[in-house]
Amino acid sequence: MKKQLQFGVALSVIFSLSTLAQAPNLGTSANFVLFTSVGAITNVGTSHLTGHVGSNSGSSTGFGNVDGVMNNTNGVSAQADADLTIAYNQLNDAVPNYFIAPLLGNGQVLQQGVYSLPSVSTLNLDLTLDAQNDPTAVFIFKINGAFSSAAFSEVKLINGAQACNVFWKIEGLVSLATGTIMKGTVIANNSAIIMNTGVNLEGRALSTSGAISVDGIVSFKPLGCGSPILTGPIAPNLNSAICYTLFSSNGSVSNAGTTLLTGDVGTNVGLTTGFDPLNVTGMIHPIPDTSTAAAAQDLLQAYTYINALPYDIQLLYPAQFGNDLVLTPHTYLLNAATELTGNLYLNGQDNADAVFVIQINGALSTSTYAKVFLINGTQAKNVYWKVDGAVLINDYSEFKGTIICNNGAINLTTGVQLNGRAMTTDGALSTASIISIMTPGCGTMGLNDFGKEAQVAQFYPNPFSTFLNVDMISELTSTTIELLIHDALGRELVKVALSRLSTQIDVTDFPAGFYFYKIIDANKILQSGSLIAQ
């Protein structure tokens, strides 16, 4: 059995258990992940924050890119100040159900209610909040003194408990130690808030008057409890250009090495060269034609629309883009040349229709092995990049979404994997041994019928070192099926018949790097993809 309401719980019950706690009205302060009415907000290290950051009387310094707006001493912060005061007073007036000892955690399990703690309090090890399958259950902790946590302590939510329904009203300093996992909205009254390296807060840190300092933390506003569902902007209409995975309105389109494409490729001014028809599931337009003319016109219209979209959030440090930054469905502005380094996460917050638009007023480049990850329902078809300048997607990067480049060349280098499109209104487009798969939307076919190959074989291990196993998923219906493996320069290294359900290939001599395969039958590609040697 669970140990419930231990460590002094229920020493005195003022109301019956049927008296439920009521969540305060945070008003506009709910839009902030870090906020103080009076005081400075400072950061050191790399912190990942989703929500506004600001002070109504002070500065915010040391922050990199924040998935929110920096609001200091402006109309937004003034309103948040007023709303925070109201919320604090509501929590302060909440009548306790339980009076408990100031040591929280150590395996403690608590039900919904208002908890009063008489003095300085500490969280140690695990504290579990059990909603007992009531998603509206509210937990309020009124701490009459400072609050601290031991390193790597954790607040856990079970049986429907939600961070948006957890509130901490603290009359003193808040200090969260390294590695603490915290849940809920923390309101410190007339005191500072300190969050040390590795703290993870699903909630908010708000102070009525006191400095806030953070050091390499992760903190994000909680979802649920009536919070708005983010949808992002209305996506641009690519019209006929949607059938292309690589396109230039004015400039050559060229390839070197073995490139695998799903979707059309072409240019409306110049030549399209170097693409092997066997490696393109779509149409190659070697010279301009009526299709490329229509695509050029439609691409310009899409660019004009996406360029005019008002942005919600400006990412203030374009040179620091990436570095494990998490973005939510919005229109973002980076007002200078931008370099994507490391990983970028696009979080759809479980909304599969959510749209992301990243507007870059300058060139875009990536580091090698840069990756765009789509999480919590995000789809590549709903991601758009507007770039006013050249685009360089560097070696072995994994990129997601439709790139609409204006007046700039596009260069996709060795080993790049693009799930989307690379398109420019004016500039050359070059590729070198890449994989590019357009997202759905081309007429009535989409990826289900046009470009999404049925998997006929499984490869393992991948990455490989000495041997590569190829298992056919179903019984063979043809005796002419072959596997071809090329290196990044397009050199054929393996050509073997897949005449059995399982084939093992000796790859001991393969240097570490990316390789490309295709399974063919009578010059028809049945399956294609990439492999990694380590």
MARNUGU-407862 format. One record per residue (C-alpha): residue in three letters; x, y, z. Coordinates in nm, 2 decimals, m for minus. Layout:
// residues N
@code Ala x X y Y z Z;
...
END
This chain:
// residues 534
@code Met x 0.00 y 0.00 z 0.00;
@code Lys x 0.11 y 0.36 z m0.06;
@code Lys x 0.21 y 0.55 z 0.24;
@code Gln x m0.01 y 0.85 z 0.22;
@code Leu x m0.02 y 1.17 z 0.42;
@code Gln x 0.28 y 1.08 z 0.63;
@code Phe x 0.53 y 1.29 z 0.82;
@code Gly x 0.27 y 1.48 z 1.01;
@code Val x 0.00 y 1.49 z 0.75;
@code Ala x m0.36 y 1.53 z 0.88;
@code Leu x m0.27 y 1.63 z 1.23;
@code Ser x m0.55 y 1.88 z 1.20;
@code Val x m0.82 y 1.89 z 0.93;
@code Ile x m1.01 y 2.22 z 0.91;
@code Phe x m1.25 y 2.11 z 0.64;
@code Ser x m1.36 y 1.77 z 0.52;
@code Leu x m1.18 y 1.60 z 0.24;
@code Ser x m1.46 y 1.71 z 0.01;
@code Thr x m1.34 y 2.07 z 0.03;
@code Leu x m1.12 y 2.09 z m0.28;
@code Ala x m0.84 y 2.33 z m0.34;
@code Gln x m0.90 y 2.61 z m0.60;
@code Ala x m0.63 y 2.71 z m0.85;
@code Pro x m0.55 y 3.08 z m0.85;
@code Asn x m0.60 y 3.30 z m1.15;
@code Leu x m0.25 y 3.38 z m1.28;
@code Gly x m0.37 y 3.61 z m1.55;
@code Thr x m0.10 y 3.72 z m1.79;
@code Ser x 0.17 y 3.61 z m1.55;
@code Ala x 0.09 y 3.26 z m1.68;
@code Asn x 0.27 y 3.35 z m2.00;
@code Phe x 0.60 y 3.38 z m1.82;
@code Val x 0.84 y 3.10 z m1.73;
@code Leu x 1.06 y 3.34 z m1.53;
@code Phe x 0.93 y 3.67 z m1.39;
@code Thr x 0.99 y 3.90 z m1.10;
@code Ser x 0.80 y 4.22 z m1.02;
@code Val x 1.11 y 4.38 z m0.88;
@code Gly x 1.47 y 4.26 z m0.94;
@code Ala x 1.72 y 4.14 z m1.19;
@code Ile x 1.69 y 3.81 z m1.38;
@code Thr x 2.03 y 3.65 z m1.47;
@code Asn x 2.15 y 3.34 z m1.64;
@code Val x 2.48 y 3.16 z m1.68;
@code Gly x 2.54 y 2.85 z m1.88;
@code Thr x 2.30 y 2.73 z m2.15;
@code Ser x 1.94 y 2.73 z m2.03;
@code His x 1.64 y 2.61 z m2.23;
@code Leu x 1.33 y 2.80 z m2.16;
@code Thr x 0.98 y 2.80 z m2.30;
@code Gly x 0.78 y 3.10 z m2.20;
@code His x 0.83 y 3.47 z m2.15;
@code Val x 1.11 y 3.60 z m1.93;
@code Gly x 1.12 y 3.94 z m1.77;
@code Ser x 1.11 y 4.18 z m1.48;
@code Asn x 0.89 y 4.48 z m1.42;
@code Ser x 1.17 y 4.67 z m1.25;
@code Gly x 1.50 y 4.53 z m1.35;
@code Ser x 1.70 y 4.37 z m1.63;
@code Ser x 1.74 y 4.03 z m1.79;
@code Thr x 2.10 y 3.94 z m1.87;
@code Gly x 2.30 y 3.63 z m1.98;
@code Phe x 2.03 y 3.46 z m2.17;
@code Gly x 2.07 y 3.30 z m2.51;
@code Asn x 1.78 y 3.21 z m2.74;
@code Val x 1.46 y 3.18 z m2.55;
@code Asp x 1.13 y 3.03 z m2.68;
@code Gly x 0.95 y 3.34 z m2.56;
@code Val x 0.96 y 3.71 z m2.54;
@code Met x 1.20 y 3.91 z m2.32;
@code Asn x 0.97 y 4.17 z m2.14;
@code Asn x 1.15 y 4.41 z m1.91;
@code Thr x 0.98 y 4.72 z m1.77;
@code Asn x 0.71 y 4.75 z m2.03;
@code Gly x 0.33 y 4.73 z m2.06;
@code Val x 0.34 y 4.35 z m2.06;
@code Ser x 0.55 y 4.32 z m1.75;
@code Ala x 0.33 y 4.58 z m1.57;
@code Gln x 0.02 y 4.37 z m1.64;
@code Ala x 0.20 y 4.05 z m1.53;
@code Asp x 0.30 y 4.23 z m1.21;
@code Ala x m0.06 y 4.32 z m1.13;
@code Asp x m0.18 y 3.97 z m1.21;
@code Leu x 0.09 y 3.81 z m1.00;
@code Thr x m0.02 y 4.01 z m0.70;
@code Ile x m0.38 y 3.89 z m0.74;
@code Ala x m0.26 y 3.53 z m0.78;
@code Tyr x m0.04 y 3.55 z m0.47;
@code Asn x m0.33 y 3.69 z m0.26;
@code Gln x m0.56 y 3.41 z m0.37;
@code Leu x m0.30 y 3.15 z m0.27;
@code Asn x m0.23 y 3.34 z 0.06;
@code Asp x m0.61 y 3.33 z 0.14;
@code Ala x m0.65 y 2.96 z 0.06;
@code Val x m0.76 y 2.77 z 0.37;
@code Pro x m0.54 y 2.47 z 0.45;
@code Asn x m0.68 y 2.12 z 0.46;
@code Tyr x m0.36 y 1.98 z 0.61;
@code Phe x m0.09 y 2.09 z 0.84;
@code Ile x 0.23 y 1.90 z 0.77;
@code Ala x 0.59 y 1.89 z 0.88;
@code Pro x 0.84 y 2.10 z 0.69;
@code Leu x 1.04 y 1.80 z 0.55;
@code Leu x 0.89 y 1.70 z 0.22;
@code Gly x 0.97 y 1.39 z 0.02;
@code Asn x 1.15 y 1.07 z 0.12;
@code Gly x 0.88 y 0.87 z m0.06;
@code Gln x 0.59 y 1.07 z 0.07;
@code Val x 0.26 y 1.05 z m0.13;
@code Leu x 0.00 y 1.33 z m0.10;
@code Gln x m0.35 y 1.38 z m0.24;
@code Gln x m0.50 y 1.70 z m0.36;
@code Gly x m0.56 y 1.98 z m0.11;
@code Val x m0.41 y 2.28 z 0.05;
@code Tyr x m0.10 y 2.21 z 0.27;
@code Ser x 0.04 y 2.44 z 0.53;
@code Leu x 0.40 y 2.41 z 0.63;
@code Pro x 0.49 y 2.62 z 0.94;
@code Ser x 0.85 y 2.71 z 0.87;
@code Val x 1.16 y 2.67 z 0.65;
@code Ser x 1.10 y 2.36 z 0.44;
@code Thr x 1.31 y 2.11 z 0.24;
@code Leu x 1.24 y 1.87 z m0.04;
@code Asn x 1.44 y 1.55 z m0.03;
@code Leu x 1.44 y 1.25 z m0.26;
@code Asp x 1.09 y 1.19 z m0.40;
@code Leu x 0.76 y 1.36 z m0.33;
@code Thr x 0.46 y 1.21 z m0.52;
@code Leu x 0.14 y 1.40 z m0.59;
@code Asp x m0.15 y 1.16 z m0.65;
@code Ala x m0.46 y 1.30 z m0.83;
@code Gln x m0.64 y 0.97 z m0.79;
@code Asn x m0.76 y 0.98 z m1.15;
@code Asp x m0.90 y 1.34 z m1.12;
@code Pro x m0.73 y 1.56 z m1.38;
@code Thr x m0.87 y 1.87 z m1.21;
@code Ala x m0.71 y 1.79 z m0.87;
@code Val x m0.53 y 2.10 z m0.73;
@code Phe x m0.23 y 2.09 z m0.50;
@code Ile x m0.13 y 2.40 z m0.30;
@code Phe x 0.17 y 2.43 z m0.07;
@code Lys x 0.18 y 2.73 z 0.16;
@code Ile x 0.53 y 2.74 z 0.31;
@code Asn x 0.59 y 3.00 z 0.59;
@code Gly x 0.96 y 3.04 z 0.53;
@code Ala x 1.23 y 2.96 z 0.28;
@code Phe x 1.22 y 2.65 z 0.06;
@code Ser x 1.51 y 2.44 z m0.07;
@code Ser x 1.57 y 2.11 z m0.24;
@code Ala x 1.84 y 1.85 z m0.20;
@code Ala x 2.03 y 1.76 z m0.51;
@code Phe x 1.84 y 1.53 z m0.75;
@code Ser x 1.52 y 1.54 z m0.55;
@code Glu x 1.20 y 1.51 z m0.75;
@code Val x 0.83 y 1.59 z m0.75;
@code Lys x 0.64 y 1.32 z m0.93;
@code Leu x 0.29 y 1.34 z m1.07;
@code Ile x 0.07 y 1.02 z m1.09;
@code Asn x m0.29 y 0.92 z m1.17;
@code Gly x m0.38 y 1.23 z m1.37;
@code Ala x m0.20 y 1.50 z m1.16;
@code Gln x m0.09 y 1.79 z m1.38;
@code Ala x 0.19 y 2.04 z m1.32;
@code Cys x m0.05 y 2.32 z m1.42;
@code Asn x m0.25 y 2.24 z m1.11;
@code Val x 0.04 y 2.25 z m0.86;
@code Phe x 0.12 y 2.58 z m0.68;
@code Trp x 0.39 y 2.67 z m0.43;
@code Lys x 0.35 y 2.99 z m0.22;
@code Ile x 0.68 y 3.05 z m0.04;
@code Glu x 0.75 y 3.32 z 0.21;
@code Gly x 1.13 y 3.33 z 0.17;
@code Leu x 1.42 y 3.23 z m0.05;
@code Val x 1.37 y 2.95 z m0.30;
@code Ser x 1.68 y 2.75 z m0.38;
@code Leu x 1.66 y 2.44 z m0.60;
@code Ala x 1.98 y 2.23 z m0.60;
@code Thr x 2.15 y 2.06 z m0.89;
@code Gly x 1.94 y 1.81 z m1.07;
@code Thr x 1.61 y 1.89 z m0.90;
@code Ile x 1.30 y 1.79 z m1.10;
@code Met x 1.03 y 2.03 z m0.99;
@code Lys x 0.66 y 2.05 z m1.09;
@code Gly x 0.42 y 2.35 z m1.06;
@code Thr x 0.41 y 2.73 z m1.04;
@code Val x 0.65 y 2.86 z m0.77;
@code Ile x 0.57 y 3.20 z m0.63;
@code Ala x 0.82 y 3.35 z m0.39;
@code Asn x 0.70 y 3.64 z m0.19;
@code Asn x 0.95 y 3.93 z m0.15;
@code Ser x 1.24 y 3.68 z m0.20;
@code Ala x 1.49 y 3.56 z m0.45;
@code Ile x 1.47 y 3.24 z m0.66;
@code Ile x 1.79 y 3.04 z m0.74;
@code Met x 1.79 y 2.74 z m0.97;
@code Asn x 2.12 y 2.56 z m1.01;
@code Thr x 2.27 y 2.35 z m1.29;
@code Gly x 2.05 y 2.08 z m1.42;
@code Val x 1.72 y 2.19 z m1.26;
@code Asn x 1.42 y 2.08 z m1.46;
@code Leu x 1.10 y 2.29 z m1.39;
@code Glu x 0.77 y 2.21 z m1.55;
@code Gly x 0.60 y 2.52 z m1.44;
@code Arg x 0.70 y 2.88 z m1.36;
@code Ala x 0.93 y 3.06 z m1.12;
@code Leu x 0.77 y 3.39 z m1.02;
@code Ser x 0.86 y 3.64 z m0.75;
@code Thr x 0.67 y 3.94 z m0.61;
@code Ser x 1.00 y 4.11 z m0.54;
@code Gly x 1.34 y 3.94 z m0.56;
@code Ala x 1.61 y 3.85 z m0.81;
@code Ile x 1.60 y 3.53 z m1.01;
@code Ser x 1.92 y 3.35 z m1.11;
@code Val x 1.94 y 3.04 z m1.31;
@code Asp x 2.23 y 2.83 z m1.43;
@code Gly x 2.20 y 2.58 z m1.72;
@code Ile x 1.84 y 2.48 z m1.65;
@code Val x 1.54 y 2.35 z m1.84;
@code Ser x 1.21 y 2.52 z m1.77;
@code Phe x 0.88 y 2.53 z m1.96;
@code Lys x 0.53 y 2.64 z m1.90;
@code Pro x 0.30 y 2.35 z m1.82;
@code Leu x 0.03 y 2.25 z m2.06;
@code Gly x m0.34 y 2.18 z m1.98;
@code Cys x m0.58 y 2.34 z m1.74;
@code Gly x m0.72 y 2.55 z m2.02;
@code Ser x m0.39 y 2.68 z m2.15;
@code Pro x m0.42 y 2.77 z m2.52;
@code Ile x m0.33 y 2.51 z m2.78;
@code Leu x m0.06 y 2.64 z m3.01;
@code Thr x m0.13 y 2.60 z m3.38;
@code Gly x 0.13 y 2.84 z m3.53;
@code Pro x 0.05 y 3.05 z m3.84;
@code Ile x m0.13 y 2.94 z m4.15;
@code Ala x 0.11 y 2.76 z m4.38;
@code Pro x 0.20 y 2.91 z m4.72;
@code Asn x 0.04 y 2.75 z m5.02;
@code Leu x 0.31 y 2.61 z m5.25;
@code Asn x 0.06 y 2.53 z m5.52;
@code Ser x 0.24 y 2.35 z m5.81;
@code Ala x 0.58 y 2.40 z m5.65;
@code Ile x 0.48 y 2.14 z m5.39;
@code Cys x 0.56 y 1.86 z m5.63;
@code Tyr x 0.93 y 1.95 z m5.63;
@code Thr x 1.19 y 1.84 z m5.37;
@code Leu x 1.47 y 2.05 z m5.54;
@code Phe x 1.40 y 2.36 z m5.74;
@code Ser x 1.54 y 2.69 z m5.86;
@code Ser x 1.34 y 2.96 z m6.03;
@code Asn x 1.66 y 3.10 z m6.18;
@code Gly x 1.98 y 2.91 z m6.17;
@code Ser x 2.14 y 2.57 z m6.25;
@code Val x 2.05 y 2.26 z m6.05;
@code Ser x 2.33 y 2.01 z m6.04;
@code Asn x 2.44 y 1.70 z m5.86;
@code Ala x 2.76 y 1.50 z m5.79;
@code Gly x 2.77 y 1.15 z m5.65;
@code Thr x 2.48 y 0.92 z m5.57;
@code Thr x 2.17 y 1.13 z m5.47;
@code Leu x 1.84 y 0.97 z m5.39;
@code Leu x 1.53 y 1.19 z m5.44;
@code Thr x 1.16 y 1.16 z m5.39;
@code Gly x 0.99 y 1.44 z m5.58;
@code Asp x 1.05 y 1.64 z m5.89;
@code Val x 1.38 y 1.83 z m5.95;
@code Gly x 1.43 y 2.12 z m6.19;
@code Thr x 1.49 y 2.48 z m6.27;
@code Asn x 1.30 y 2.74 z m6.47;
@code Val x 1.62 y 2.91 z m6.60;
@code Gly x 1.92 y 2.70 z m6.67;
@code Leu x 1.99 y 2.33 z m6.68;
@code Thr x 1.93 y 2.04 z m6.44;
@code Thr x 2.23 y 1.80 z m6.45;
@code Gly x 2.39 y 1.50 z m6.28;
@code Phe x 2.08 y 1.32 z m6.15;
@code Asp x 2.04 y 0.95 z m6.22;
@code Pro x 1.68 y 0.87 z m6.32;
@code Leu x 1.71 y 0.54 z m6.14;
@code Asn x 1.76 y 0.73 z m5.82;
@code Val x 1.48 y 0.98 z m5.86;
@code Thr x 1.12 y 0.88 z m5.77;
@code Gly x 0.97 y 1.17 z m5.95;
@code Met x 1.04 y 1.37 z m6.27;
@code Ile x 1.37 y 1.53 z m6.37;
@code His x 1.32 y 1.85 z m6.57;
@code Pro x 1.65 y 1.88 z m6.76;
@code Ile x 1.54 y 2.21 z m6.92;
@code Pro x 1.27 y 2.47 z m6.84;
@code Asp x 0.91 y 2.37 z m6.93;
@code Thr x 0.56 y 2.46 z m6.84;
@code Ser x 0.59 y 2.28 z m6.50;
@code Thr x 0.90 y 2.48 z m6.40;
@code Ala x 0.73 y 2.80 z m6.52;
@code Ala x 0.43 y 2.74 z m6.29;
@code Ala x 0.65 y 2.64 z m6.00;
@code Ala x 0.86 y 2.96 z m6.03;
@code Gln x 0.55 y 3.18 z m6.01;
@code Asp x 0.40 y 2.98 z m5.73;
@code Leu x 0.73 y 2.98 z m5.53;
@code Leu x 0.74 y 3.36 z m5.55;
@code Gln x 0.39 y 3.39 z m5.42;
@code Ala x 0.47 y 3.15 z m5.13;
@code Tyr x 0.78 y 3.35 z m5.05;
@code Thr x 0.59 y 3.68 z m5.05;
@code Tyr x 0.33 y 3.54 z m4.81;
@code Ile x 0.58 y 3.38 z m4.57;
@code Asn x 0.80 y 3.69 z m4.57;
@code Ala x 0.51 y 3.91 z m4.47;
@code Leu x 0.40 y 3.70 z m4.18;
@code Pro x 0.42 y 3.89 z m3.85;
@code Tyr x 0.66 y 3.71 z m3.61;
@code Asp x 0.56 y 3.60 z m3.25;
@code Ile x 0.90 y 3.55 z m3.11;
@code Gln x 1.24 y 3.70 z m3.21;
@code Leu x 1.53 y 3.47 z m3.14;
@code Leu x 1.79 y 3.73 z m3.04;
@code Tyr x 2.11 y 3.53 z m3.10;
@code Pro x 2.12 y 3.39 z m3.46;
@code Ala x 2.48 y 3.28 z m3.43;
@code Gln x 2.38 y 3.06 z m3.14;
@code Phe x 2.09 y 2.89 z m3.31;
@code Gly x 2.05 y 2.52 z m3.23;
@code Asn x 2.25 y 2.39 z m2.93;
@code Asp x 1.95 y 2.18 z m2.82;
@code Leu x 1.71 y 2.47 z m2.84;
@code Val x 1.34 y 2.36 z m2.82;
@code Leu x 1.08 y 2.56 z m3.02;
@code Thr x 0.70 y 2.54 z m3.01;
@code Pro x 0.45 y 2.63 z m3.29;
@code His x 0.51 y 3.00 z m3.37;
@code Thr x 0.65 y 3.23 z m3.63;
@code Tyr x 1.01 y 3.30 z m3.54;
@code Leu x 1.24 y 3.58 z m3.65;
@code Leu x 1.62 y 3.56 z m3.67;
@code Asn x 1.73 y 3.90 z m3.79;
@code Ala x 2.08 y 3.82 z m3.92;
@code Ala x 2.28 y 3.54 z m4.08;
@code Thr x 2.21 y 3.23 z m3.88;
@code Glu x 2.41 y 2.91 z m3.81;
@code Leu x 2.24 y 2.60 z m3.69;
@code Thr x 2.49 y 2.41 z m3.46;
@code Gly x 2.41 y 2.08 z m3.30;
@code Asn x 2.05 y 1.99 z m3.25;
@code Leu x 1.72 y 2.18 z m3.28;
@code Tyr x 1.39 y 2.04 z m3.15;
@code Leu x 1.05 y 2.14 z m3.29;
@code Asn x 0.79 y 2.05 z m3.03;
@code Gly x 0.44 y 2.02 z m3.17;
@code Gln x 0.29 y 1.98 z m2.82;
@code Asp x 0.09 y 1.68 z m2.94;
@code Asn x m0.08 y 1.89 z m3.22;
@code Ala x m0.01 y 1.71 z m3.55;
@code Asp x m0.14 y 2.02 z m3.74;
@code Ala x 0.09 y 2.27 z m3.57;
@code Val x 0.29 y 2.49 z m3.81;
@code Phe x 0.64 y 2.63 z m3.76;
@code Val x 0.78 y 2.92 z m3.96;
@code Ile x 1.14 y 3.03 z m3.91;
@code Gln x 1.21 y 3.36 z m4.08;
@code Ile x 1.59 y 3.43 z m4.13;
@code Asn x 1.69 y 3.77 z m4.26;
@code Gly x 2.02 y 3.66 z m4.38;
@code Ala x 2.21 y 3.34 z m4.49;
@code Leu x 2.16 y 3.00 z m4.32;
@code Ser x 2.43 y 2.75 z m4.26;
@code Thr x 2.47 y 2.44 z m4.04;
@code Ser x 2.75 y 2.26 z m3.87;
@code Thr x 2.83 y 1.91 z m3.98;
@code Tyr x 2.60 y 1.65 z m3.83;
@code Ala x 2.35 y 1.92 z m3.74;
@code Lys x 2.00 y 1.77 z m3.68;
@code Val x 1.65 y 1.90 z m3.67;
@code Phe x 1.43 y 1.68 z m3.45;
@code Leu x 1.05 y 1.67 z m3.48;
@code Ile x 0.89 y 1.58 z m3.14;
@code Asn x 0.54 y 1.54 z m2.99;
@code Gly x 0.35 y 1.53 z m3.32;
@code Thr x 0.54 y 1.78 z m3.53;
@code Gln x 0.53 y 1.69 z m3.90;
@code Ala x 0.79 y 1.80 z m4.16;
@code Lys x 0.52 y 1.91 z m4.39;
@code Asn x 0.43 y 2.18 z m4.14;
@code Val x 0.78 y 2.33 z m4.11;
@code Tyr x 0.89 y 2.62 z m4.33;
@code Trp x 1.22 y 2.81 z m4.34;
@code Lys x 1.23 y 3.15 z m4.51;
@code Val x 1.59 y 3.25 z m4.59;
@code Asp x 1.70 y 3.58 z m4.74;
@code Gly x 2.05 y 3.47 z m4.85;
@code Ala x 2.25 y 3.16 z m4.93;
@code Val x 2.18 y 2.83 z m4.77;
@code Leu x 2.45 y 2.57 z m4.68;
@code Ile x 2.34 y 2.25 z m4.52;
@code Asn x 2.66 y 2.09 z m4.42;
@code Asp x 2.79 y 1.73 z m4.44;
@code Tyr x 2.57 y 1.46 z m4.28;
@code Ser x 2.31 y 1.70 z m4.14;
@code Glu x 1.95 y 1.59 z m4.10;
@code Phe x 1.72 y 1.87 z m4.20;
@code Lys x 1.33 y 1.89 z m4.18;
@code Gly x 1.09 y 2.12 z m4.36;
@code Thr x 1.06 y 2.33 z m4.67;
@code Ile x 1.34 y 2.58 z m4.73;
@code Ile x 1.23 y 2.88 z m4.93;
@code Cys x 1.54 y 3.08 z m5.02;
@code Asn x 1.52 y 3.42 z m5.17;
@code Asn x 1.81 y 3.55 z m5.40;
@code Gly x 2.06 y 3.30 z m5.27;
@code Ala x 2.23 y 2.97 z m5.38;
@code Ile x 2.16 y 2.65 z m5.20;
@code Asn x 2.43 y 2.39 z m5.13;
@code Leu x 2.34 y 2.05 z m4.98;
@code Thr x 2.66 y 1.87 z m4.92;
@code Thr x 2.77 y 1.51 z m4.87;
@code Gly x 2.54 y 1.29 z m4.67;
@code Val x 2.27 y 1.54 z m4.60;
@code Gln x 1.92 y 1.40 z m4.54;
@code Leu x 1.64 y 1.64 z m4.62;
@code Asn x 1.28 y 1.56 z m4.54;
@code Gly x 1.11 y 1.84 z m4.72;
@code Arg x 1.22 y 2.07 z m5.00;
@code Ala x 1.50 y 2.31 z m5.10;
@code Met x 1.38 y 2.59 z m5.33;
@code Thr x 1.53 y 2.92 z m5.43;
@code Thr x 1.37 y 3.21 z m5.62;
@code Asp x 1.71 y 3.31 z m5.77;
@code Gly x 2.03 y 3.11 z m5.73;
@code Ala x 2.21 y 2.79 z m5.82;
@code Leu x 2.13 y 2.47 z m5.63;
@code Ser x 2.39 y 2.20 z m5.59;
@code Thr x 2.38 y 1.86 z m5.42;
@code Ala x 2.64 y 1.60 z m5.35;
@code Ser x 2.53 y 1.25 z m5.25;
@code Ile x 2.22 y 1.34 z m5.05;
@code Ile x 1.88 y 1.20 z m4.97;
@code Ser x 1.59 y 1.43 z m5.02;
@code Ile x 1.23 y 1.32 z m4.97;
@code Met x 0.95 y 1.58 z m5.03;
@code Thr x 0.67 y 1.59 z m4.77;
@code Pro x 0.31 y 1.51 z m4.87;
@code Gly x 0.09 y 1.74 z m5.08;
@code Cys x 0.17 y 1.68 z m5.44;
@code Gly x m0.18 y 1.65 z m5.59;
@code Thr x m0.38 y 1.36 z m5.47;
@code Met x m0.08 y 1.12 z m5.44;
@code Gly x 0.12 y 1.25 z m5.15;
@code Leu x 0.38 y 1.03 z m4.99;
@code Asn x 0.14 y 0.74 z m4.95;
@code Asp x 0.15 y 0.68 z m5.32;
@code Phe x 0.43 y 0.90 z m5.46;
@code Gly x 0.77 y 0.85 z m5.30;
@code Lys x 0.71 y 0.65 z m4.99;
@code Glu x 0.86 y 0.32 z m5.08;
@code Ala x 0.72 y 0.00 z m4.92;
@code Gln x 0.99 y m0.15 z m4.71;
@code Val x 1.10 y m0.48 z m4.86;
@code Ala x 1.41 y m0.54 z m4.65;
@code Gln x 1.55 y m0.47 z m4.31;
@code Phe x 1.92 y m0.38 z m4.25;
@code Tyr x 2.10 y m0.45 z m3.92;
@code Pro x 2.31 y m0.36 z m3.74;
@code Asn x 2.30 y 0.01 z m3.86;
@code Pro x 2.55 y 0.15 z m3.78;
@code Phe x 2.76 y m0.15 z m3.88;
@code Ser x 3.12 y m0.25 z m3.84;
@code Thr x 3.21 y m0.59 z m3.97;
@code Phe x 2.90 y m0.75 z m4.11;
@code Leu x 2.57 y m0.62 z m4.25;
@code Asn x 2.26 y m0.84 z m4.25;
@code Val x 1.98 y m0.79 z m4.50;
@code Asp x 1.65 y m0.96 z m4.42;
@code Met x 1.37 y m0.96 z m4.68;
@code Ile x 1.04 y m0.88 z m4.51;
@code Ser x 0.83 y m1.11 z m4.73;
@code Glu x 0.88 y m1.41 z m4.96;
@code Leu x 1.06 y m1.31 z m5.28;
@code Thr x 0.84 y m1.28 z m5.59;
@code Ser x 1.13 y m1.21 z m5.82;
@code Thr x 1.47 y m1.38 z m5.88;
@code Thr x 1.63 y m1.06 z m6.02;
@code Ile x 1.63 y m0.84 z m5.70;
@code Glu x 1.97 y m0.68 z m5.64;
@code Leu x 2.12 y m0.47 z m5.36;
@code Leu x 2.36 y m0.19 z m5.46;
@code Ile x 2.57 y 0.00 z m5.21;
@code His x 2.76 y 0.32 z m5.30;
@code Asp x 2.99 y 0.54 z m5.10;
@code Ala x 2.94 y 0.92 z m5.06;
@code Leu x 3.13 y 0.98 z m5.39;
@code Gly x 2.89 y 0.75 z m5.58;
@code Arg x 3.14 y 0.46 z m5.62;
@code Glu x 2.97 y 0.12 z m5.63;
@code Leu x 3.11 y m0.10 z m5.35;
@code Val x 2.85 y m0.38 z m5.34;
@code Lys x 2.63 y m0.54 z m5.59;
@code Val x 2.47 y m0.86 z m5.47;
@code Ala x 2.16 y m1.07 z m5.56;
@code Leu x 1.91 y m1.10 z m5.28;
@code Ser x 1.81 y m1.45 z m5.37;
@code Arg x 1.75 y m1.56 z m5.01;
@code Leu x 1.54 y m1.43 z m4.72;
@code Ser x 1.85 y m1.35 z m4.53;
@code Thr x 2.19 y m1.23 z m4.67;
@code Gln x 2.50 y m1.14 z m4.48;
@code Ile x 2.76 y m0.90 z m4.64;
@code Asp x 3.12 y m0.87 z m4.52;
@code Val x 3.18 y m0.49 z m4.48;
@code Thr x 3.50 y m0.51 z m4.27;
@code Asp x 3.69 y m0.29 z m4.52;
@code Phe x 3.44 y m0.01 z m4.52;
@code Pro x 3.58 y 0.31 z m4.37;
@code Ala x 3.37 y 0.49 z m4.12;
@code Gly x 3.11 y 0.72 z m4.28;
@code Phe x 2.78 y 0.73 z m4.47;
@code Tyr x 2.68 y 0.50 z m4.75;
@code Phe x 2.38 y 0.48 z m4.97;
@code Tyr x 2.19 y 0.17 z m5.08;
@code Lys x 1.91 y 0.08 z m5.32;
@code Ile x 1.73 y m0.24 z m5.38;
@code Ile x 1.63 y m0.28 z m5.75;
@code Asp x 1.44 y m0.52 z m5.96;
@code Ala x 1.46 y m0.48 z m6.34;
@code Asn x 1.58 y m0.12 z m6.30;
@code Lys x 1.30 y m0.03 z m6.07;
@code Ile x 1.39 y 0.10 z m5.72;
@code Leu x 1.21 y m0.10 z m5.45;
@code Gln x 1.37 y 0.06 z m5.15;
@code Ser x 1.65 y 0.31 z m5.09;
@code Gly x 1.82 y 0.47 z m4.79;
@code Ser x 2.14 y 0.53 z m4.60;
@code Leu x 2.38 y 0.32 z m4.39;
@code Ile x 2.65 y 0.42 z m4.15;
@code Ala x 2.98 y 0.24 z m4.09;
@code Gln x 3.15 y 0.30 z m3.76;
END
